[in-house]
Amino acid sequence: MGERPVILDAHLVVTRPRFRLDIEIEVAAGQVVALLGPNGAGKTTALRALAGLTGLSGGRIVLDGEPLHPLAAERRPIGMVFQDYLLFPHLSALDNVAFGPRCHGLSRAEARRVAADWLERVGLAAYAGTRPRRLSGGQAQRVALARALAVGPRLLLMDEPLAALDAHTRLEIRSRLRHHLADFDGATVLVTHDPLDAMVLADHLVVIESGTVVQQGPPVEVARRPRTDYVARLVGLNLYRGTATGRRVVVGDVGLSVAEHVEGPAFVAFAPSAVALYRTRPDGSPRNLWEATIEGVERHGDNVRIHLEGPIDASADVTPAAVADLDLAPGRRVWASVKATETHAYPS
């Protein structure tokens, strides 16, 4: 957490008939923490629990040293940006933003002054009189953010804040949002399933699977050292668990030479782009070499992703030209290799 004081200390326990959420979250002043995980992991349940929209079965929520969990949702010093923004359709952008301050006891004129200030901060002063249906997706997202911040919250909660945007708008708004969050001195908790949103917007990732935290840390560390198959897929890596002796890790029946010196239970990760494919066994026999069957072929950006099934399953990224030259198709047998210098090994 560095030198910044922790202002949110939460242990969230929510028990349902077929699901149990049990996670701990700490957020420092000015920090953005992203909750990341597959559908059904418990991310939105955690956010709703912080907001007071879902009751706790146990645990605590402490904000600025004060227990938050006993308070009703409307009494919590939080701002929330919902996935679909939930702007009031009959109110202008200005009055949407002024709604929160008005509910907090400000006069209509003062609330509108605060709202106008926030619209200017998010670059929408010219749209103060515009109703939501006439706003673009990116503009609506910024109005929703201004509305959430206008109440002066100590905790900002964001549920998939960019999910409703098209790809081009998302790129621009992601950059703007990062700028606005950097100016917020409270705690921010962001829920997303998009790894790029998480990597760009958050200082710290908390990965949840089946209601528990499976990995957390700075984005670069989580991306570099994934600890579950979900995280590895998320950041686009092949991941294996094996037993290490020095610079060799045994995964199943395959021994992989690796760059690092590791002892005992270990993970090995490497990028699909690091996997080379051959139709016949290559000369010189690279150390990390195995025979596999092509299980699937799909476009992946400008390249083609080849899914391999063998003593170790793997994904390989190759050019469309390589697909044609090597006649890569489902069912074909190929040889796969990866250089030790392209691997990354670390204790499991």
WONOR-V349151 format. One record per backbone hydrogen bond with DSSP energy under -0.5 kcal/mol. CO is the residue of the C=O (numbers start at 0). NH is the residue of the N-H. If there is no record, write none. Layout:
BEGIN
co->{CO CO}
nh->{NH NH}
END
This chain:
BEGIN
co->{0 4 6 7 8 9 10 10 11 11 12 12 13 15 18 19 20 22 24 26 26 27 30 30 31 31 32 33 33 34 35 37 40 41 42 43 44 45 46 47 47 47 57 59 60 60 60 61 62 65 67 71 72 75 76 76 78 79 80 81 83 86 87 90 91 92 93 94 95 96 97 98 99 100 101 106 107 108 109 110 111 112 113 114 115 116 117 118 119 123 124 126 126 127 129 130 131 135 136 137 138 139 140 141 142 143 144 145 148 153 154 154 155 156 157 157 159 161 165 166 167 168 169 170 171 172 173 174 175 176 177 178 179 180 182 185 186 187 188 189 190 191 192 193 194 195 196 197 203 204 205 205 206 206 208 210 211 211 214 216 217 217 218 219 220 227 228 229 230 231 232 235 237 239 241 242 243 244 245 246 247 248 248 249 249 250 253 253 255 259 261 263 264 265 266 267 268 269 270 271 271 273 275 277 281 286 287 289 290 291 292 292 293 295 297 299 302 303 303 304 304 305 305 306 306 307 308 313 315 315 317 318 319 320 321 322 322 323 326 328 331 333 334 335 336 338 339 339 343 345}
nh->{3 28 63 26 61 24 12 59 13 22 56 57 20 18 15 21 13 11 9 6 7 30 32 187 202 203 189 35 205 191 207 40 210 45 46 47 48 49 50 51 52 53 12 10 62 67 68 8 65 62 70 74 75 77 153 154 156 81 158 84 85 88 90 131 95 96 97 98 99 100 101 102 103 105 104 110 111 112 113 114 115 116 117 118 119 120 121 123 122 126 127 92 129 93 92 133 134 139 140 141 142 143 144 145 146 147 148 149 151 186 78 156 188 80 159 190 162 164 169 170 171 172 173 174 175 176 177 178 179 180 181 182 182 183 184 29 155 32 157 34 159 36 194 197 198 199 200 201 33 216 35 207 213 214 211 21 208 213 206 204 220 221 222 223 224 231 232 233 234 236 235 271 269 267 265 249 263 247 261 257 244 250 255 242 251 253 250 255 248 261 245 243 347 241 345 239 343 237 273 274 316 275 336 334 284 288 337 335 310 333 294 308 330 306 304 302 299 305 317 297 306 307 315 294 295 313 292 307 305 317 303 322 323 324 325 326 327 326 328 331 293 291 277 289 275 341 258 342 268 266}
END
